[in-house]
Amino acid sequence: MEEASGTQESWHATACNLCYANCGILVQTDESSRSILKVKGDKEHPASRGYICNKAAQINYYQSSKDRLSSPLRRRPDGSYEEISWDVAINEIATKMAAIRDEHGGDKIFRYGGGGQGNHLGGSYFGPVSKALDMRYQSNALAQEKTGYAWMMGRMFGTNVHGEMEHTQCLFIVGKNPWQSNSIQRARVLLKEISKAPDRTLIVVDPRRTESAELADIHLAVKPGRDAWALSAMIAHVIQQNLIPTAWLNEHVLGLERVISRFSDIDVDAYTNFAGLDPRDVRAAATAIATAESSAYYEDLGVQMAPHSTLLSYLNLLMMTITGHFGKPNTLAPLQSLVGQFFGVHDIGEADDLGYEDAGRRSPVVGARIVGGLVPCNVIPEESLPITQSLSSTLGGER
């Protein structure tokens, strides 16, 4: 497309790849089309509609950083590196990897990478490579962030889910400051719209008084590490005050009696006080979520890399479901994607009465449970170092 500003300037439509929101941007490039000179939001993009955050505005830093490699490097015997062509690099790597597969088996080749922001294309294109080499095990940065969340989504819904936040009446944010981290379409615009609307409610759970918390109608400044007590108190409140859609739940969910039994005995005020919060604020937040025409939520690393992370994901998802905010417009909904499930749900095993799964895929050396197709990051050294048990070869990028 062309835009006039004294002289004709050529703007190219593309998308930012620094978070999964993938906002539309317009860029100007140099003559080689390798370096980005200017960036602005694409007003014609149907989702971001011209919105741009600080990361997208500086995308050339990631595209053309002085530390970025411009060609493959091969290690010399003395430990230094020499530049080689892509053809040479690809041929040498393919030959060596095929030799490892033929001698030791594809299950001895371990892939790490392709999961962080900016690495999605690498992760997608690795599928044919993995199949050709008969690889069985992989991991990436998401294995230390999102697999607890993936575990709960798969076992509660059988699919990936996501909140429809743009038009929801009540937005519940846990462990995230979208004002800075974004990852929500038009994050700052959305937060300000909800904050100003008299018929909408913004609830933020965060120990810090962040920019997002400043805009919140209710800010629950929970003590670090005690989110589980705060969330349990909220669920207990809506159950004990009969703020749940019992008829809808009886029709659509399993295990309701056990949940009601467990949370009916919780002392809401005691749990809230232990979490460092005012019971009135916790009850108000829970009531707002339960009584809103629509509620959606977003959780992120503030809880997903914190104590009790998998439990917290369960409680957040349960809070939405127990109040009936699932599968309806502007609530929590199954995630539709052109490339299939973001987190694999094929590894769900049969659970006992307490929800524990003894079966399921495990890593070959340590026997760690594989979740969402990913080996836990913390066991990778033990998987790789015993050469007699596992020959490790790592490919891919890290964010």
N, C-alpha and C positions, 0 to 999 in steps of 0.2 A: 504494500500500500504506500501511497505518497502523502506527504504532509508538507504544506508550504509554510516557511518561516523566513522570508527574505529570499532564501535559495531553496531549491527543491531538495528535501532530505528524504532518504529512503529508510523506512522503518519496516522491520521484519517481525511478523507475529510468531511468537514461540511461547514457551511456558517455563516457569521457574521449577527446578527440580530439587529444591533444598528442603522441602517438607512435602508430605503427601497431599496437601491441598492443591499443589500444582497450579498456582494462579497464572492467568494469562498475562504476558508482558510483551511490550514492543521494544525492540533493540535496534540500535545503529551499530554497524561494524566497520572496521577498517577495510582497506582494499582487499586484503587477503581473506576477509570474513572469519578470521581466527580470533580477533580481539574485539570485545564489546566496548563501544565508546560511550553510548548513552542508553539509559533504561527508563521506561515509564510503564505505567499500568495500561492494560488493553481494555478500553471501555466497552468493546464489543464482545469480550469474553463472557459467556452466559453465567458463569459462577462468580468470578471475582469482580467483574464489572468495573475495571479500572483501579481496583484496590492494589496497593503494593506495600510491602513491609520493608524493614531495614535490610533484611537478608537479600531479597530480590533486587533491591536498589544497588547492592554491592556485588551482584552476581559475577561481574568480571574478575573480582578478587579470586573467586574459586576457579573461573574459567582460565585465567591467564596469570595466576600467581607466579612469582619469581621462583618458587620452590617446586612448581609443577614439572614433572618429567616431560620432556618433549620427544623422547624416543626410548625404546627399551634399553636397559643396561644389563650387561652380562659381567659377572664377577670373574676377575682374573685370578690366577693362582696366588698372587701376592696380596689379595684382598681388595685391590682397587677395582674400578669398574670401567668398562668400555662400552661406547654406544654401538648398537647393532640395529639392523633394519627389522621391521615388523615381520617380513617374510622369514628371516633367519630365526627370530625369536619364536614365532609360531611353530615352525618346523622342528626346532630343537625341543621345545616343550612337549609337543605332540608325540614326538618319537620317544622321549624319556618317560612320559606318562603311560604310553601304550606298553612300554617295556615293563614298567612296574605292574600294570594290570595283568600282563601275560605271565609274569613270574610269580607274583604274590596274590593276585586277585584284585578286582576293583574295590572290594570292601576295605582294602588297606590304603586307599587314597582318601584323605579327609579334606573336605572343602570348607574353608572359612571365608566369609565375605559375601557381599551382595545384598545385605539387609539394611544398611544405614541409609540416611538421606543422601541422594545423589548416586546411589548404587543400585537403584531399582532395575535399570536396564541390564546391568551386568548380571543381576540375579535372575532376570527373566531369560536371558540368552544362555545361561549356564545349563539349562535343562537338557538340550541336545548333547552338550559335552559330557554331562553326568551320565546320560544314557549310553553314549558311545564307550565310556570307560567303565561302565557297570559299577559306578560309585554308589555307596549305600548310606554314608554318613556325612552330615554337614552341620554347620552352625554359623551364626553371625551375631552382631551386637544385639539384635532383638532378643536373643536367648537370655540376656541378663536384664531385660526390661519388660518385655511384653508377654512372655510365655505363661505367666500366672493368669493374666487376663485372657489369653488364648485358651488356656485350660478350662476356665470357667465358662467362656462363651460356648465352647464346644459341648460341654456337659450340660449346660442349662438350656441351650437353644439348638444345638446341632449345627450351628452355622456362625459366621461372624456377624456382629451387630454393631450399630452405630447410632448415635443420637441425631435426630433431625432438629438442628438448633436454630435455624434462621427465623422461623416463625413460631417457635414454641412459646407458650405463655410463661413457663417457669423454667429457667436454666440453672442447673445444679453443677458447679465446677468443683472438682476435688483434686488437690495436689497439682495445680497448674495455674500459671499466670499468663493467659493468652495475650494480654496487652504487649508483652515482650516476646514470648515464644511463638505466638500466632498458632499455626497448625489448625486453625478454624477459618473457614472462608470469611474474608472481610472482618477479621477478629475485632479490631478497635471500633469499627463502625457498628458491629453487632452489639458489643458491650455497651456502647453509649446509647444505642437505640433502646435496649432493654432497660437500662438505668433510668432513662427519661420517661418511659411509657408508664402511665399510672396503673394500667391493667396487666403489667408484666412484672415478674419477680426474678431478681438475680441473687443467687446464693453461692458464696465462695467459701470453701473449707481450706484454710491455709494458715500455718502459724504466723506468717509474716503479713504485714499490712501492705500488700502489693498494690500496684496500680489497678489491677482488676478488683481487688478487695475494696479499694476506695470507692469504686462505682457500685458495689453490691448493696442490695437492700438488707441482706443479712450476711455478716461476715463471722464465720465460726473459726476463731483463732485457736484451734486445737493445740494442746501440748504435743510436741513432736513425739511420734511413736504411739500415740493413743487414739488415732483415728478410728480404730476398730470399736472402741467403746462408744465414741460419739455416733458412729453410723448404726451400731446396734441399738442405741437408745432411740434414734429416730425411727427405726423399724418397729421397735417395741411400742413407741408412742402411737403410731398409726394403727397398729393391731389392737392395742388396749383401748383406744378411743373409738374403735369400730369405724375407721376412716378408709377401709379397704373395700373394693367392689367384690363382695363375696360371690355373687352369682356369676360374674365374669370369670373369677378365679376358678370356681368349681368346674366351669366349662372348658378352661384352657390350660390349666396347670396340673402337675402331679406333685404330690408330697406336701400339699398345703397344710394338712393337719399337723405334720411334724414341725413345720415352721411356726405355726401359730402356737403350738404347745411350748416350743423352746423360748419364744420371745414374750409370751404372756407372763412369764415369771420374772422378767428382767426389771430391776428397779431403775427406772428411767433417770430419776434425779441422781442416784448414786453413780451410775455409769457416766452421766454428764459431768458431774463434779470431778470425777477421776480424770476425765478428759480435759479438765481445766476450763470448762465452759459454763455459762449461765443456763440452767434448765429451761428458762423462758425462751431463750434464743433457739435452743435445739428443738423445743416443741413447736415454735413458730415456723422454723424451717421445714420440719416434717409435715406440718399441717399445710403449708403453702404448696409443697410438692403434691400431697395427696388430694387436695381440693381443686387444684388447677385443672382447667379443661385439657391442657396438654403440658407435659413435663419431659425434659430431655436432660441428659447429663454428659459430662466429659471428664474423664480421669486421665492422669498422665504420670510422669516419672516421680513426682512428689510423693505418690503413694506406691507406684509400681516398683520403685527401687528403695522401699522403706520396709521396716519391720511389718510382718503379717501381710505382705503384698498380695498374695493370692486370696487370702481371706478378705482383704479390702475390696478386691475386684468382685468377689462374690457378694459382699454386702451392698456395694453400689448397684450391681445388676439386680439384686433382690429388691432394693428400695424402689427401683423403677417398676419391677414386675408386680410386686405386692400391692402397689397403688394403681395398677392397671394401665400403666403408661408403656405399653408394648404393642407393636403391630398396628398402631393407629397413626394418622397424620401428626407430624411434629412431636413424636415421642421417640422411643427406642425401636429400631426396625432392623430387619435383616439387611446386611450390606450387599449391594449389587456391584459387581466388578466385571470389567471386560476380560480380565485375566484370571478369573476364578477366585477361590478363597485366598485371602492374604495370609491367614494362618490355617495350616492344614487341620482338618477335623477327622482324618482317616485313622488316627491312632488311638481312638477312644476305646478303652477296654471295658469289660463287664465289671460293674462295681458291686460291692457287698452292701449290706444294709446300712452301714455307716458311711458309704460313699467312697471307700478305698478300692483301688484297682490293683490287683496283684499281677495281672497280665499286661501286655503292651510291649512295644518296642523298647529296647534298652541298648545303651552303648556297649561295644564289644569287650572292653577291658574292665571298666569300673562297674558296669551294669547300671548306669544312671538312666533314669526314665527319660525318654525322648518325648518332647512336647512340641506340638505344631511342626513336627518334622525336624526339630533342632536339638542337637546335643547340648546340654548345659555348659556354658562357658567355663565354669569353675573346675570342670573335670577334664578339660581338653589337655592340659599338661600330662595328666596321668594316662590319658588315652594315647598320647603321642610318644612319650619318652621311652617306654619299654619296647625297644626295637624288636625283641624276640616275640613280642605279642602283637605289636601294631606298627606297621610302617606308615609314617605320616608324610603327606605331601600337601602343602597349603597353597591354594590359589585364591585370588580375589582381593578386593579392596576393603578398607575399613573407613568409616566416616570420620 
